[in-house]
Amino acid sequence: MTDRGDRIVSVLQDAFEVLMLADPAAFRHKFRKMAASPWAFYRGSACLFYADMAGEPDEWADDRTGRVWIQGDLHAENFGTYMDSEGTLVFDVNDFDEAYVGAFTWDLKRFAASMALLGWRKALPDSVIKDLIRTYIAAYIAQVRTFAEKPGDELFSLRLDTTDGVLRRVLQRARLATRVGLLDEKTMIVDFERVFRRDRSGTRDVPDNERARVEEAFAAYLDTIPSGKRATSSLTYAVKDVVGRSGFGIGSAGLPAYNVLVEGRSQALENDVVLSMKQANVAAPSRIVHDDYIRRYFTDHGHRTAVSQRALQAHADPWLGHTQIDGVGYIVSELSPYLSDLDWSDLTEPADMLPVLGYLGRATAKMHCVADSDSSQTLVGFQVEEAIAAAIGGRDQEFTDWIVEFALRYAAQTREDHELFVDAFREGRIKGVDATA
């Protein structure tokens, strides 16, 4: 194996060793998904990206811009719709499992490299890929400067009335979803009461002692909901059923999870709510951010995920909170019917993709700039938009060229890494996961 191949194996084992030992079958499934393509490999290997970032020079990350709230795994498929706490459908960044405090450039570089990979997968020439990334970065810089010049970043969002084209259609499709539809999919009525379906793939019954621990953790979770978002009636949080869950995304392999069915705002069966309670993992950026103050800010990874999501979304899920089971952090949130990811499969022409990249650049700027001294968190205590605008200064072209050069270079590296990873996995070089099973 090459030195690079050894590095890939070492980074993956360091990041996932405990989880691989706990659930090797889940990681065998994860690694086979990652083996499918360079894109899938990139999505599942954020830990490798950050191990590489530790050795990358970055003149744009100073004492302030190197310590802003970031999404941590920003790639082209981590954008979609959600219903905010005020009842507005919003298109924004989603998935905060890797969120942490770090360099703002890491989000931009990870996204730009993902676009280079996506463009290669769609057989787009490098010149077109460069235009797509430049459009994204130009929109990002412009939005950051708008926030710096006109305070009120939390008021900006991509909604039905502020978007058009592809993004507006995504929001319109999400609007057609219903909570009753979600409940019909995941639950059924037995003896005049709603319970989870047990015949669904990835769902399991939990024994009484395990359910007791989950319900105890749920009771503790209620104290982490901000007072302004907590329902006034205790009826809302009455637990009706619990099931174990497995078999979700590439990034969540091996993480124990539960679905919890609660009463909702009334005893009407159509108001029941399905919550996810998932073990939180170590954030990939935290592996290269050696700052004890940041580490001590969080009690556990569930707390870190919840605080990060509230920081990065102006009006986060009112059910969002965190808890612990056996001393391990869990993140709790609603399984909402209004979540709809941006689907790139039908976006094949650059003319259709360019407007989308402009929107995504603005959404990224909003995410970075809303999580600052104006938000409820206290870890980032300065105006992020002012810090980023100052760091870039008048060097827009230089900054953009730097991101573009990195994106194409790292996408090429990822395509090579993917082959090395597949060989290492097939040959049994990743300890703890047997590819022949």
C-alpha positions as CSV (number, residue, x, y, z in Angstrom):
1,M,0.0,0.0,0.0
2,T,1.2,3.6,-0.7
3,D,1.9,6.1,2.0
4,R,-1.4,7.8,1.1
5,G,-3.2,4.5,1.4
6,D,-1.7,3.9,4.8
7,R,-2.8,7.4,5.8
8,I,-6.4,6.8,4.7
9,V,-6.6,3.5,6.7
10,S,-5.0,5.2,9.8
11,V,-7.4,8.1,9.8
12,L,-10.5,6.0,9.3
13,Q,-9.4,3.6,12.1
14,D,-8.6,6.4,14.5
15,A,-12.0,8.1,13.8
16,F,-14.2,5.0,13.9
17,E,-12.4,2.4,15.9
18,V,-14.8,2.3,18.9
19,L,-17.9,2.3,16.7
20,M,-16.4,-0.3,14.4
21,L,-15.8,-2.6,17.3
22,A,-19.3,-2.0,18.6
23,D,-21.1,-2.7,15.3
24,P,-18.8,-4.1,12.6
25,A,-21.8,-5.0,10.3
26,A,-22.9,-1.3,10.2
27,F,-19.4,-0.2,9.1
28,R,-19.2,-3.0,6.6
29,H,-22.4,-1.6,5.1
30,K,-21.0,2.0,5.4
31,F,-17.7,1.1,3.7
32,R,-19.5,-0.7,0.9
33,K,-21.6,2.4,0.3
34,M,-18.4,4.5,0.3
35,A,-16.8,2.1,-2.2
36,A,-19.6,2.8,-4.8
37,S,-18.0,6.1,-6.1
38,P,-15.6,8.9,-5.3
39,W,-18.6,11.0,-4.3
40,A,-19.9,8.4,-1.8
41,F,-16.4,8.1,-0.4
42,Y,-16.1,11.8,0.0
43,R,-19.4,12.0,1.9
44,G,-18.3,9.3,4.3
45,S,-14.8,10.5,5.0
46,A,-15.1,13.9,6.6
47,C,-12.5,12.8,9.1
48,L,-9.9,12.4,6.2
49,F,-10.8,15.9,4.9
50,Y,-10.0,17.5,8.2
51,A,-6.8,15.5,8.7
52,D,-5.7,17.0,5.4
53,M,-6.8,20.5,6.4
54,A,-4.5,20.4,9.4
55,G,-1.6,20.6,7.0
56,E,-3.1,23.1,4.5
57,P,-1.9,26.7,4.7
58,D,-4.7,29.2,5.2
59,E,-3.9,32.9,5.3
60,W,-7.7,33.8,5.5
61,A,-8.2,32.2,8.9
62,D,-7.1,34.6,11.6
63,D,-7.9,34.7,15.3
64,R,-11.5,35.4,14.6
65,T,-12.3,33.9,11.2
66,G,-10.5,30.7,12.3
67,R,-13.0,30.3,15.2
68,V,-16.5,30.7,13.7
69,W,-19.4,28.3,13.9
70,I,-19.2,25.9,10.9
71,Q,-21.5,23.2,9.6
72,G,-18.5,20.9,9.4
73,D,-19.6,18.6,6.6
74,L,-20.8,21.0,3.9
75,H,-21.2,19.3,0.6
76,A,-23.7,19.7,-2.2
77,E,-26.3,17.3,-0.8
78,N,-26.4,18.8,2.7
79,F,-28.9,21.4,1.8
80,G,-32.7,21.1,1.9
81,T,-36.0,22.3,3.4
82,Y,-37.3,22.4,6.9
83,M,-40.1,24.0,8.8
84,D,-38.7,26.6,11.2
85,S,-40.0,27.3,14.7
86,E,-42.2,30.1,13.3
87,G,-44.0,27.8,10.9
88,T,-42.1,29.1,7.8
89,L,-40.8,26.6,5.2
90,V,-37.1,27.4,4.7
91,F,-34.4,26.2,2.3
92,D,-31.1,26.0,4.2
93,V,-28.1,24.0,5.3
94,N,-29.1,20.8,7.1
95,D,-27.3,18.0,9.0
96,F,-25.4,19.4,11.9
97,D,-23.8,16.2,13.1
98,E,-20.2,17.5,12.4
99,A,-20.9,21.1,13.4
100,Y,-18.1,22.8,15.4
101,V,-16.1,26.0,15.8
102,G,-13.4,26.4,13.2
103,A,-12.2,28.2,10.1
104,F,-14.9,29.6,7.9
105,T,-12.9,28.5,4.9
106,W,-13.2,24.8,5.8
107,D,-17.0,24.8,4.9
108,L,-16.3,26.7,1.7
109,K,-13.5,24.3,0.7
110,R,-15.4,21.2,1.5
111,F,-18.4,22.4,-0.4
112,A,-16.3,23.5,-3.4
113,A,-14.5,20.2,-3.6
114,S,-17.9,18.4,-3.5
115,M,-19.0,20.5,-6.5
116,A,-15.9,19.6,-8.4
117,L,-16.6,15.9,-7.7
118,L,-20.3,16.3,-8.6
119,G,-19.3,18.2,-11.8
120,W,-16.9,15.4,-12.7
121,R,-19.6,12.8,-12.1
122,K,-21.8,14.8,-14.5
123,A,-19.0,14.9,-17.1
124,L,-18.7,18.7,-17.0
125,P,-15.5,20.4,-18.2
126,D,-13.2,21.9,-15.6
127,S,-14.0,25.4,-17.1
128,V,-17.7,24.9,-16.2
129,I,-16.9,23.5,-12.8
130,K,-14.8,26.6,-12.1
131,D,-17.7,28.8,-13.1
132,L,-20.0,27.0,-10.8
133,I,-17.7,27.3,-7.8
134,R,-17.0,31.0,-8.6
135,T,-20.7,31.7,-8.6
136,Y,-21.1,30.1,-5.2
137,I,-18.1,32.0,-3.7
138,A,-19.2,35.3,-5.3
139,A,-22.7,34.9,-3.8
140,Y,-21.2,34.0,-0.4
141,I,-18.9,37.1,-0.3
142,A,-21.7,39.4,-1.5
143,Q,-24.1,38.2,1.2
144,V,-21.5,38.5,3.9
145,R,-20.9,42.1,2.9
146,T,-24.6,42.8,2.9
147,F,-24.8,41.5,6.4
148,A,-21.8,43.6,7.5
149,E,-23.4,46.7,6.0
150,K,-27.0,46.1,6.9
151,P,-27.4,44.3,10.3
152,G,-30.2,41.8,10.7
153,D,-28.8,38.6,9.3
154,E,-31.4,36.5,11.2
155,L,-34.2,38.1,9.1
156,F,-32.8,36.7,5.8
157,S,-33.9,33.3,4.7
158,L,-34.6,31.4,1.4
159,R,-38.4,30.9,1.4
160,L,-41.2,30.5,-1.0
161,D,-41.5,34.2,-1.5
162,T,-37.7,34.8,-1.9
163,T,-36.7,32.0,-4.3
164,D,-37.6,30.9,-7.8
165,G,-36.7,28.1,-10.2
166,V,-35.3,24.8,-8.7
167,L,-35.3,25.9,-5.1
168,R,-38.8,27.2,-5.1
169,R,-40.0,23.9,-6.6
170,V,-38.2,22.0,-3.8
171,L,-40.0,24.2,-1.2
172,Q,-43.3,23.7,-3.0
173,R,-42.9,19.9,-3.0
174,A,-42.1,20.0,0.7
175,R,-45.2,22.0,1.3
176,L,-47.3,19.2,0.0
177,A,-46.1,16.9,2.8
178,T,-48.3,16.4,5.9
179,R,-47.7,15.2,9.4
180,V,-50.6,12.7,9.0
181,G,-48.8,11.3,6.0
182,L,-45.6,10.8,8.1
183,L,-47.6,9.2,10.9
184,D,-49.3,6.8,8.4
185,E,-45.9,5.8,7.1
186,K,-44.3,5.1,10.5
187,T,-47.2,4.2,12.8
188,M,-50.6,2.5,13.0
189,I,-53.6,2.5,15.3
190,V,-54.0,-0.4,17.7
191,D,-56.9,-0.4,20.2
192,F,-57.6,3.2,19.6
193,E,-54.0,4.2,20.2
194,R,-51.2,5.1,17.9
195,V,-48.0,2.9,18.0
196,F,-45.0,2.4,15.8
197,R,-45.1,-0.1,13.0
198,R,-42.8,-3.0,13.8
199,D,-42.6,-4.4,10.3
200,R,-40.4,-1.7,8.9
201,S,-36.8,-2.3,7.9
202,G,-34.3,-0.8,10.4
203,T,-36.9,-0.8,13.2
204,R,-36.6,-3.1,16.3
205,D,-38.5,-3.6,19.5
206,V,-36.7,-2.5,22.7
207,P,-36.8,-4.6,25.9
208,D,-38.4,-3.1,29.0
209,N,-35.1,-2.2,30.7
210,E,-33.8,-0.5,27.6
211,R,-37.1,1.4,27.1
212,A,-36.9,2.6,30.7
213,R,-33.4,4.1,30.1
214,V,-34.7,5.8,27.0
215,E,-37.7,7.3,28.8
216,E,-35.5,8.4,31.6
217,A,-33.2,10.1,29.0
218,F,-36.3,11.7,27.4
219,A,-37.4,13.2,30.7
220,A,-33.9,14.8,31.1
221,Y,-34.1,16.0,27.4
222,L,-37.2,18.1,28.2
223,D,-35.0,20.4,30.4
224,T,-32.8,21.2,27.5
225,I,-35.6,22.7,25.4
226,P,-35.3,26.6,25.6
227,S,-38.1,28.0,27.8
228,G,-39.4,30.1,24.9
229,K,-39.9,27.0,22.7
230,R,-41.2,24.6,25.3
231,A,-45.0,23.7,25.2
232,T,-47.0,24.8,28.1
233,S,-48.9,21.5,28.5
234,S,-47.1,18.5,29.9
235,L,-49.6,16.4,27.8
236,T,-47.5,17.4,24.7
237,Y,-44.5,15.4,25.9
238,A,-46.3,12.2,27.0
239,V,-44.4,9.2,25.6
240,K,-46.6,6.7,23.7
241,D,-44.2,4.3,22.1
242,V,-40.4,3.7,21.6
243,V,-38.6,1.7,18.9
244,G,-34.9,1.2,18.2
245,R,-33.7,2.4,14.8
246,S,-30.8,1.5,12.5
247,G,-29.7,1.6,8.9
248,F,-29.6,5.3,8.2
249,G,-27.0,7.6,6.3
250,I,-23.4,7.0,5.5
251,G,-22.3,9.4,8.2
252,S,-24.3,7.8,11.1
253,A,-23.2,4.2,10.8
254,G,-23.0,2.3,14.1
255,L,-24.6,5.1,16.1
256,P,-27.5,3.8,18.3
257,A,-30.8,5.6,17.8
258,Y,-34.4,5.5,18.8
259,N,-37.7,6.9,17.5
260,V,-40.0,8.2,20.3
261,L,-43.7,8.8,19.7
262,V,-45.2,11.5,21.8
263,E,-48.7,12.9,22.3
264,G,-48.3,16.3,20.6
265,R,-50.4,19.3,21.3
266,S,-53.6,17.4,22.0
267,Q,-55.0,13.9,22.4
268,A,-56.2,14.0,18.8
269,L,-54.3,11.1,17.1
270,E,-53.3,13.2,14.1
271,N,-51.3,15.5,16.4
272,D,-48.8,12.9,17.5
273,V,-45.2,13.7,16.9
274,V,-42.3,11.4,16.0
275,L,-38.9,12.3,17.6
276,S,-35.5,11.0,16.8
277,M,-33.0,10.3,19.7
278,K,-29.6,9.5,18.1
279,Q,-26.3,9.0,19.7
280,A,-24.0,11.9,18.7
281,N,-20.5,11.3,17.4
282,V,-17.2,13.2,17.6
283,A,-17.3,16.2,15.2
284,A,-14.7,15.7,12.5
285,P,-13.4,19.3,12.7
286,S,-12.9,18.9,16.5
287,R,-10.1,16.5,15.7
288,I,-7.9,19.3,14.4
289,V,-9.1,22.2,16.6
290,H,-6.9,22.0,19.7
291,D,-8.7,24.5,21.9
292,D,-9.6,23.4,25.4
293,Y,-12.0,26.3,25.9
294,I,-14.1,25.1,23.0
295,R,-14.0,21.5,24.2
296,R,-15.1,22.5,27.8
297,Y,-18.0,24.5,26.4
298,F,-19.8,21.3,25.6
299,T,-20.9,18.7,28.1
300,D,-21.0,16.0,25.5
301,H,-21.5,15.5,21.7
302,G,-25.3,15.6,22.0
303,H,-25.0,19.0,23.7
304,R,-22.5,20.2,21.1
305,T,-24.8,19.2,18.2
306,A,-27.9,20.9,19.7
307,V,-26.0,24.1,20.6
308,S,-24.4,24.2,17.1
309,Q,-27.7,23.7,15.3
310,R,-29.4,26.5,17.3
311,A,-26.4,28.7,16.5
312,L,-26.4,28.0,12.8
313,Q,-30.2,28.2,12.3
314,A,-32.0,31.4,13.2
315,H,-35.3,29.6,14.1
316,A,-34.4,26.0,14.8
317,D,-36.7,23.0,15.4
318,P,-38.7,23.8,18.6
319,W,-38.2,20.1,19.6
320,L,-34.4,20.3,19.3
321,G,-32.6,19.3,22.5
322,H,-30.1,16.8,23.9
323,T,-29.8,14.1,26.6
324,Q,-27.6,11.2,27.8
325,I,-28.0,7.5,27.9
326,D,-25.5,5.7,30.1
327,G,-23.4,8.8,30.1
328,V,-23.2,9.1,26.3
329,G,-24.6,12.2,24.5
330,Y,-27.7,12.0,22.3
331,I,-29.3,14.6,20.0
332,V,-33.1,14.8,20.0
333,S,-35.1,16.4,17.2
334,E,-38.4,16.0,15.3
335,L,-38.7,13.6,12.4
336,S,-40.5,16.3,10.3
337,P,-42.4,15.5,7.0
338,Y,-41.2,18.9,5.7
339,L,-37.6,17.8,5.3
340,S,-36.7,17.6,1.6
341,D,-33.2,17.5,0.3
342,L,-32.0,19.2,-2.9
343,D,-31.9,16.5,-5.6
344,W,-29.0,17.0,-8.0
345,S,-30.0,14.1,-10.3
346,D,-32.1,16.2,-12.6
347,L,-29.7,19.2,-12.5
348,T,-27.5,18.4,-15.5
349,E,-27.2,21.7,-17.4
350,P,-24.9,24.5,-16.1
351,A,-27.5,27.1,-17.0
352,D,-29.9,25.4,-14.4
353,M,-27.1,24.8,-11.9
354,L,-25.7,28.3,-11.7
355,P,-28.7,30.0,-10.1
356,V,-28.8,27.2,-7.5
357,L,-25.1,27.8,-6.7
358,G,-25.9,31.4,-6.1
359,Y,-28.6,30.5,-3.6
360,L,-26.4,28.0,-1.8
361,G,-23.6,30.6,-1.4
362,R,-26.1,33.0,0.2
363,A,-27.4,30.2,2.5
364,T,-23.8,29.4,3.6
365,A,-23.2,33.1,4.4
366,K,-26.4,33.3,6.4
367,M,-25.4,30.2,8.4
368,H,-21.9,31.6,9.3
369,C,-23.1,35.1,10.0
370,V,-26.1,34.3,12.1
371,A,-24.0,32.3,14.7
372,D,-22.2,35.2,16.3
373,S,-22.6,37.7,19.1
374,D,-26.2,38.4,18.1
375,S,-27.2,34.8,18.7
376,S,-28.0,33.1,22.1
377,Q,-24.8,31.1,22.1
378,T,-21.7,32.6,23.8
379,L,-18.8,30.8,22.3
380,V,-18.4,33.1,19.3
381,G,-18.5,36.6,20.7
382,F,-17.9,38.9,17.7
383,Q,-19.7,39.9,14.5
384,V,-18.7,37.1,12.1
385,E,-19.7,39.1,9.0
386,E,-17.4,41.9,9.9
387,A,-14.5,39.5,10.6
388,I,-14.9,37.6,7.3
389,A,-15.4,40.8,5.3
390,A,-12.2,42.2,6.8
391,A,-10.2,39.0,6.2
392,I,-11.2,38.9,2.5
393,G,-10.8,42.7,2.1
394,G,-10.7,43.7,-1.5
395,R,-9.1,40.5,-2.6
396,D,-12.2,38.7,-3.9
397,Q,-10.5,37.4,-7.0
398,E,-7.5,36.0,-5.1
399,F,-9.7,34.4,-2.5
400,T,-12.0,32.8,-5.1
401,D,-9.0,31.5,-7.2
402,W,-7.6,30.0,-4.0
403,I,-10.9,28.1,-3.3
404,V,-11.2,27.0,-7.0
405,E,-7.7,25.7,-7.2
406,F,-8.1,23.8,-4.0
407,A,-11.5,22.3,-5.1
408,L,-10.1,20.9,-8.4
409,R,-6.9,19.6,-6.7
410,Y,-8.7,18.0,-3.8
411,A,-11.4,16.4,-6.0
412,A,-8.6,14.8,-8.1
413,Q,-7.0,13.6,-4.8
414,T,-10.4,12.2,-3.7
415,R,-10.8,10.2,-6.9
416,E,-7.3,8.6,-6.2
417,D,-8.2,8.2,-2.5
418,H,-11.3,6.3,-3.4
419,E,-9.4,3.7,-5.3
420,L,-6.9,3.3,-2.5
421,F,-9.7,2.9,0.0
422,V,-11.5,0.3,-2.1
423,D,-8.2,-1.7,-2.4
424,A,-7.6,-1.4,1.4
425,F,-11.1,-2.5,2.3
426,R,-11.2,-5.4,-0.1
427,E,-7.8,-6.6,1.1
428,G,-8.8,-6.5,4.8
429,R,-6.4,-3.7,5.8
430,I,-9.0,-1.8,7.8
431,K,-9.0,-3.6,11.1
432,G,-12.3,-4.5,12.7
433,V,-14.3,-4.7,9.5
434,D,-14.2,-7.9,7.4
435,A,-15.1,-7.2,3.8
436,T,-15.7,-10.9,3.2
437,A,-18.5,-11.3,5.8
